[in-house]
């Protein structure tokens, strides 16, 4: 089989891999739990220069807290630009400025430092609809792109394989089908996993709302019973 055909097979695989990788990246930016990758596109304007977040701050998660990202500026003057930059990329994040006293060593001693906490919002009814729609839209986009890459590859295979033996063309088709099947499966798994993640987060929010409602009803019932008891006591007197 011609080298050019093998090259096209390799290109097809890399192309499908790239589209699935892009889908995964988009899903990481549909934050349910805190995802450090969601900070990758953040661009910070410092002294009239656009810089990547990792160049001007330390960022990450804390053990035991799956729903928050923490961003600490390397220089305190950059706290506000950092805050603005993250919220430009993710306006849905809930921001808190945290101040702590930290021991900076013998020479500097204990000093108060400030850093940012970005908490992921609850998946309430409105956000649930937006997240599901976005997940489906990204999936459909990826699927169309992958189908286009497959069609383009098939056209090139037809031209390059015009003088190939039938059995070699069968092997070529089998190899291309395996590539498309593998990456289509990974694409579908990403989509199903994201929808499940959204569903679980929404159910968690619903459970919390139900618990609040139950507690409110219990409080109102107790208040009513207390009021009825006082009324009877007043009547007895």
C-alpha positions, -999 to +999 in steps of 0.1 A: +000+000+000+013+035-009+030+056+018+006+084+009-023+063+020-007+055+053+000+092+058-037+100+051-047+073+077-024+090+102-039+124+094-074+111+099-065+097+133-049+129+144-078+149+131-104+129+150-082+129+181-080+167+179-118+172+176-124+149+206-097+167+225-114+201+217-147+187+229-132+175+262-116+210+267-150+226+261-166+203+286-140+211+312-150+247+308-187+238+315-178+237+352-198+216+376-169+208+399-138+230+399-116+222+369-081+237+368-082+235+330-109+261+330-083+287+339-061+280+309-078+306+286-076+333+312-056+363+300-045+389+326-037+426+317-008+436+339+010+470+332-007+472+298+006+438+288-015+407+283-001+377+301-012+341+308-026+335+343+002+311+353+028+339+346+013+362+373-004+339+398-004+305+415-037+286+409-051+253+420-075+234+443-074+226+480-077+190+492-113+183+503-128+211+483-140+199+449-160+230+441-135+259+444-104+272+426-079+293+444-058+320+427-030+337+445-011+366+428+026+366+427+025+403+434-004+418+455-008+446+430-022+421+405-051+409+427-077+431+410-065+424+374-066+387+382-101+389+396-114+408+365-096+384+341-111+352+356-146+367+357-143+377+320-137+341+311-161+326+337-187+352+349-206+323+366-179+318+392-187+331+426-158+352+439-145+357+474-113+376+485-096+357+514-071+373+537-047+351+558-016+357+578+013+337+565+048+332+579+071+343+551+103+333+569+127+349+593+135+380+573+099+389+565+081+373+594+043+370+594+024+391+569-012+392+557-018+380+522-048+381+500-059+356+474-090+347+454-115+319+458-138+311+429-166+288+438-187+269+412-224+278+413-251+254+420-268+236+391-302+251+396-331+248+371-319+276+349-282+266+349-293+230+343-310+239+311-281+260+299-255+233+307-274+206+290-280+227+259-243+237+258-232+201+262-254+190+233-243+219+211-206+211+216-213+174+210-232+181+177-204+205+166-178+178+172-198+152+154-202+173+123-165+181+123-156+144+126-180+134+098-165+161+076-130+147+083-141+112+076-157+122+042-126+141+032-104+112+041-126+088+021-123+111-010-085+110-007-084+073-002-105+068-034-080+089-054-049+074-039-062+038-040-074+038-076-048+013-086-046-007-054-056-044-051-092-051-038-079-068-007-057-039+001-086-015-003-106-037+021-077-034+047-077+003+041-115+006+048-112-016+079-084+006+093-103+038+086-134+024+102-115+014+133-101+049+136-135+065+132-152+040+156-126+045+183-128+083+184-166+083+179-168+061+210-146+084+230-167+114+219-199+097+229-184+087+263-175+123+270-210+135+261-227+108+282-203+115+311-210+153+310-247+148+309-245+125+339-224+150+358-249+177+351-278+154+361-262+145+394-254+181+403-289+192+395-303+163+416-281+174+445-294+210+442-330+196+442-323+176+473-310+207+490-341+227+481-363+199+494-344+198+526-348+236+530-385+233+523-389+205+548-370+224+575-392+255+568-424+235+571-412+219+603-403+254+617-437+267+606-455+237+622-436+241+654-444+279+654-481+271+649-481+245+677-464+270+700-489+297+691-518+273+697-504+263+731-500+299+741-536+306+730-549+277+751-530+289+781-544+324+777-579+309+775-573+288+807-562+319+825 
